[in-house]
Amino acid sequence: MLITKAELELAKLAAKDESRYGKALQCVAVDKEQSVVTTGHYLIAVKHGTFSEQDYPVTEGLEHAAPNGKPILIHRDTALNAAKALPKKNTIPVLGCAALGKDGKLFVNDLERVQSFAGQVTETFPNWQAVMPKPDEKVAVKFAVNADYLSALCDYISKQHGSDNYHAPVVTITVYAADKAIKLEATTKDGQEIVQLLMPIRM
C-alpha cells in the first residue's frame, strides 16, 4: 500500500500525548480506503491516492500491506519522519509516496537509497465510522468557502484570544443560507467582540 505525503502529514494533527485510548490517538490509522487521525475533538480522513503498488520500485524488505480488517496504526513520529525523508524533487511522482509494509514499516525509496521507519502501534483505534455522517443522511445546508480565507479568519481569532488548556478560543458560526455570507463571532482575550463574514463560493 502506498501512502501519500498528504496522508503522512495528517500526523501533525494527531494527539501529541497519550489518552484513555493509550497511544492510538497519536497515530495515523490506515485502512484499505483511507488514512485517518482523530483526537476526539476533530477527525480528518484522506482517501488513498491513485498510485499503484506495481508502479513503486522494487524495494528490499518491502512486502506491501493490504489492510482489510483492523487498520494499521502508524505512530505520528514515524509518519512525520517518513514524510521528511520523501525526495523533495523527483520526476517520478510515485516516489513522492511511502510504501507501507506488512510489518508496519514505512519505506521511502528515492532510487539511490532506501530508508525504513518502524513505529507500528498495536492498540485499538476508536470506531470513527460511528460518528461519520452517512452518505444518505439529510443535509441541512451545504456550501463551499475558500480554505485559505477561513484559515486566516480563524488564525486571527486564535491570536487575539490566546489559548491555554482551560480557555481555548471559541468561534460561533451562523449560517443563513447556502448563498449568503456565513458569520463567525468570537472575542479577544479582553472581551472585545469580533465579527467576521466569509462569502461562499460556487461549488
C-alpha positions, 0 to 999 in steps of 0.5 A: 500500500502506498501512502501519500505525503498528504496522508503522512502529514495528517500526523501533525494533527494527531494527539501529541500525548497519550489518552484513555485510548493509550497511544492510538490517538497519536497515530495515523490509522490506515485502512484499505480506503483511507488514512485517518487521525482523530483526537476526539475533538476533530477527525480528518480522513484522506482517501488513498491516492491513485498510485499503484503498488506495481508502479513503486520500485522494487524495494528490499524488505518491502512486502506491501500491506493490504489492510482489510480488517483492523487498520494499521496504526502508524505512530505520528513520529514515524509518519512525520519522519517518513514524510521528511525523508520523501525526495523533495524533487523527483520526476517520478511522482510515485516516489513522492509516496511511502510504501507501507509494509506488512510489518508496519514499516514505512519505506521511502525509496528515492532510487539511490537509497532506501530508508525504513521507519518502524513505529507500528502501534498495536492498540485499538483505534476508536470506531470513527465510522460511528460518528461519520455522517452517512452518505444518505443522511439529510443535509441541512445546508451545504456550501463551499468557502475558500480554505485559505480565507477561513484559515486566516479568519480563524488564525486571527481569532486564535491570536487575539484570544490566546489559548491555554488548556482551560480557555481555548478560543471559541468561534460561533458560526451562523449560517443563513443560507447556502448563498449568503455570507456565513458569520463567525463571532468570537472575542479577544482575550479582553472581551472585545467582540469580533465579527467576521463574514466569509462569502461562499463560493460556487461549488 
